[in-house]
Amino acid sequence: MTDTPAATDPTADLTTLLYEQRGAVAWITLNRPERYNAFNKVLCDELSALWRHLRTDDSVRAVVLTAAGDKAFCTGIDRDFVPAEGGATYDFTPFTYDDPGQLLGPKANDLWKPVVCAVNGMACGGAFYLLGEVDIIVAADHATFFDPHVTYGMPAVYEPLLMLHRGMPFGEILRMTLLGNHERMSAERAHQIGLVSEVCPSADLAERAGWLADAIASAPTRPMQATLRTLWAGRELTRRQALDLGNTFLNLGMNEEDLAEGQRTFAAGRVEPRVR
């Protein structure tokens, strides 16, 4: 009988990402600044494997997602990932299409630990695969948001649909998507419409995102995940359907160990909140 080989650790030997765990918070950094943190197949595979690994890592309670450099958070798919004119073509059919970004986001990989996203520059095109599935977005004051698909002869489909279901106002999605590369939404405007929950100087971005993630990670993970799944389900279901599911999520997310941890937190004294 042979020994079963150990599972590969997806946090080791990363080539397109940086990974660090600070306490109960995992920090994931897109690390292709020379390509404006655009994603290629390697980044897609590494990030998907990392999200799935974090599902069962009990030492991690929250995640911060950010990017290297200050020019771009992510500019979508790397142009080297797309066939050049006259080169090989994708095998499109009317009914099937293997979308290269379909497994970029945490929810697509069934991760229900809260993800705070720190946007430190341009976020455009395929970046919305990520922004559409994170839970809280904070942005540096120089960050911009836009979707250039139509400008370059491509329909914008998955990215605006993800943002629609995330709750970005329909009129703003229409304006951003139809104008393509002719207009960029500022961090201030993104904050006004609720896409971004906080804007800060670039130098403060890591501290703000870290504080949010640390505060979230101070709570037990099981009720946090149940709460997150409830809210995302409520976004997609009818009111009645969501309420009917409530009892299921409540029971799945409740146990004696987490209640005891909550009581210890209560007994330790009042949490001193920030005022936003």
N, C-alpha and C positions, 0 to 999 in steps of 0.2 A: 504494500500500500504506500503510495507516495503522498508526501505532504502537499496540502493545497497552498499554492503561492500566495503570499501576502498581497492585499490590495494595494495598488499604487496610490501614493499620497499626492493628490492634485495640487497641494500647496508647494511641492518641491519642484525644482527645475523649470520654473515658469520662464517663458521667453517674451511674452507680450504683456504680462501683468506683474505687479508687485503685490506681495501679500504680507501682512503683519497683523498679529493679534495683540491688542492692548487691553489687558484685563478681559472683560467679557465681550469686547467689541472687535470684530474682524474689519480690517482696513484693506480694501481692494483698490488698486490704482491701475488704470489703463496706462500702459507704459510704451507707447509708440509716438512720443512727441515729435519725432522727425517726420511722421506721417499725420500729424495733427490728431493722433489717437484714433485714426480710422481703423475699422476692424477688417481683418482678413480671416481666412479659415482657421489659422492657428489660434487667434484671439477668441473666435467664436467657440472653438472646442475647449480651450483652457477655461474660459469664463463659465461655460455651461457645466463643465466638470466641477468647478469650484462651487457654484451655487448648489449643486446636488450634494457635494460633500458636506456643506454647511448645514444641510437639513438634519443630519444625525450627529453633528458635533455639539454635544451638550455643554461644552465650555464656552460656546459663542451664543450670545443672546440678542445681538444686534449687529448691523453691518453699516459701514460707511463706504460708499462708492465714489471715487473721484478720479482724477487723471493727472498725469505728469505734465509739468509746464504750466504756463499761464495764457497761452494763445488759444488753446482749444480743449474743450472737454471731450468731444468726439465729433468728427465730421462725417459719420456714416461709413459706408462701405469703401474700402480702399480701391482706388481705380485699377490697381494691379490685379484685383480680385474679379474684375469685370472683363470679358473678352474684348479685345481691341477690334475696331472696325475691320472687317474682312477676315477676322480670325474665327476661332471656334465659337459656336453659338450655344445658348442654353436650349434644352429640349423642352420647349413650351408645348403644352397641350391645353385644350379648353377646360380640363377638369383637374389637372394636377400640376403642382409647381413646388419644388423644394426651395423655399425661401431661405436665403443664406443667413438672415438675421433672426429666424424664428425662435431660436433657443438662447438668445442673448440675455433676456430679462430674467429676473428671479422668479416671477410667478410662472413663466413658461417652463421652469424647471422645478415647479412645485415647492419652492422655498417660501415659507410663511413666517420667517423671522423678519422684523422690521428693517428696512433699508433706507438710510439717509443718503441722499445724493448731493454732493458738493460740486457745483458747476463752475468751472474756473476758466471760462473763455467761450469760444464758439460751440454751440450745440445745434447741429443741423442734420437733416436727412435721417439716416439710420440711427442717430443718437436717440430718436424718439422711441425706438424699441426699448431702450433703457429707461428713459424718462416716463414712458407710459406704464411702467411696472414697478417703479420705486414708490416709497410711501411718503417721504418728506423731501422736498427739494429746497436747498439753500443755494444762493448764487453770489458770486463776486460781482461788484458793481459794474465791471466791464463786460460781463457775460452777455451774449446775444443768442437769439433763437430764430431759426428760419428753416425752410424746407425747399431746396432748390430743384426738386425733381422735374416739375413741368418746364422750367427754363431750359433744361437739357434734354427735352423730348421724352421724358419718362412719366407715366402716370404715378401720382402719389396715392397710395392705397392703404397699406398697412400702418404707416406712421400716423396719418391723421385719424384713422379708425381707433388706434390705441389711445390717442390723446382725447378723442371724443368720449370713450368709455372711462377715461380717467377723470373726466369732468371739466376739461378745458372748454370755455364757452364756444358754442358752435360758430358764431360770427367771427371770432378770433381765429378759429381753425381755418375757416374759409378764406379769410384775408391772408393769413400766413401761407396757406397752401397754394392759392391761386396766384399770388404775387411772386412766388418762387424766389429767385435770387435778387429781386428788385427791392426788397425791404427786409430789414432785420429787426426783430423785436428786442428792445432793450431789457435789461434785468429789472429796471423800474416798472416798465409796462407789464412784464411777466408777473411782477408782484401785485400790481393793481388788479389783474384779472384772476389772481389766485393760483396761477401755475406754480409760482415760487412763493414759499411762505416767509422768506426772509432774504434781504439783500445786505451785504456788508462789504467793507474794503477787502481786497484780495488777501491782504496780510492776516486778516481775521478769520478767513473762511474755514481753515482746518479746526480752529478752536470752536467756532460756532457749530460745525457739523459734529465734532467730537463731543461737545456738551450734550447735544440732542441725543446722540447714540448712547452715551454713558447714562443719561437719565432714563432712557428706555430700558437699558440693560440692567438697571437697578431693580426692576420688577421681575417676578418669576416668568419664565419663558412660556410655559404651557397656557396660562390664561392670556398672555400677550398674543400668542399665535391664534388662539380661538377668537380673540377680539378682531384681529386683522382679517381672518377669513370671513368673519361675520360682516365686516364693513365692505370688503370687496364683493362679497355675494350680494349684499344689499344694493350695491351700485348696479348690478346686472339683472337682478330679479325684480319682480313686482313687490310692492310693499307687503302684500299678504303672504307671498312665497317666502320672503325674507323673514318675516315674523314667525312663520311656521317652522323655519329652520332654526330659529333662535334657541329653542329648548335643546336641540341636538348639540349645537355649538357650546351652549352653557354647560351641559353635562360633560362634554369632551374636554372642556378647558378647566374643570374644577376638580381639585383633589386636596386631600388633607395636608400634604407636604407644602403646597403652595400657599394654602390658607394660613398655615403656621408661620411661614416666612413673612406673609403680609402682616400678621399680628405682631411679629417682632419689629417690623418697620414702624408700625403704629406706636408700639411701646417705646421705641427709641426717641421719640419726640417729633415735633413738627418739621416737615420738609420746608426749607426756605426756597420759595419759588422765584424765578425771574419774572419780570413783567415785560411783555413784548409790546 
